Amino acid sequence: MTWMIFGGLVFSAVLEQCGLLSRIAYWILYKCGGSFSGAIFGVFFVGIVLNIITFCNGWIVACVLVYGLCKSMGMERSHQAGLICFAGAIGANGSVIYLYHPAFVSLIEYFRK
């Protein structure tokens, strides 16, 4: 877990340094209509899609994208940034409940016997 978080921090620093993080954030904003509520729903659905692609392990990439979105919109510490982070967390971590997660399925099969 520690190495995944460290890797996510390095990943976000590299993407921010080369400018790709802000481009991805602007693309998400463009596709969601360019409004604040669109950004919230966009981050939520991006978290769900990342979890579908990575079998519920996309939370670290979703954290990087939420950070990039808040950074590119100029929201350092505000209620709006907290709301976007909350929507990203619900999208990335809340979808574990209803998506296929191999670790949880193996525990269910183990305890079912």
N, C-alpha and C positions, 0 to 999 in steps of 0.2 A: 504494500500500500504506500509506503514512504517513497519508494522509487517511482511509482506511478505519479504521485503528486509532484515529485521533483522533475520528472519528465514532462509533465504538463506545464510547469513553470518555465522550463527551458523551451518547450514548444511555443508557448505564448511569447516569450522574449524574442525568439528567432522570427516568428511571423510578424511581430510588431517592428522589428528592426528592418526587415526587408519591405514593409509596407503592405504585405498581403492581408494582414489582419483587418486593416481598415477597409480594404477593397471588398473583402468578404462581408463585412458588416454593412457597408453601403449597398451591396448587392441584395442582402436580406431586407434592408429597408426599402429598396426600390421594388422588390417583388411583393412586398406587403403593403404597398400604397404610400409609403413615406410618412405615415402618421405614427403617433406614439402608441395608440392602441394596436395598430398593425405590427409595430415592432414587438409588442408584448406577445401577440398571437404568433408572430413569426418565430420568436425564440422558443416558445412552447412547442410548436410543431417541429422545429429543427431538432429539439431534444428528443422528441418521439421518434423521428426518422433516424437519428443517430443510434438510438437504442435498438431499432429494428435491424439496422445494418450490422451492428457490432454485438448482437445478442446480449443486450442490456449492459454493455461496458462502455457506452459512449459518454458517460458523465464527465470525464476529464476533458474531452474535446468540446462538449457543450459549455463547460466552464470557461474554456479559452475563448469560445465564440461570444459568450455573454460579456466577458471582460473586454473584448475587442469592440463590441457594440457600444458599451458604456463609454469606452475611451474615445471612440470616433465621434460620438454624439456630444462629447464635452461634459459628461455627467460624472464628476468625481465622487462627491458624497452628497446624495440628495435622495428625496423620497422616490423620485422617478427611477433612479438607478437601483434602489432597493426593490422596486416593483418589477423591473426587468430581471433582476437576479432571482427573485422569487419565482417568476414565470419560467425561467430557465431551469431552476431546480425542480419545480413540479414536473416539467416536461421530461427532464433527464432522469430523475429519480422516481417519480411517481408512476411512470409507465412500466416499471419493473413488475408491478403487481399483475398486470394483465398480458404481458408479453412472454415469449418463451425464453427462459433463463436456464441454461443447462445445469448450473450448480444447484438451483432450487429443485429442479426435476429429479436429480439424483438423490437429494435428501428425502423427497417425498417417496420415491421408490424404496429407499433403504428402510424408512420407518413404517412403510405399509406392510412389510413382510412379517 
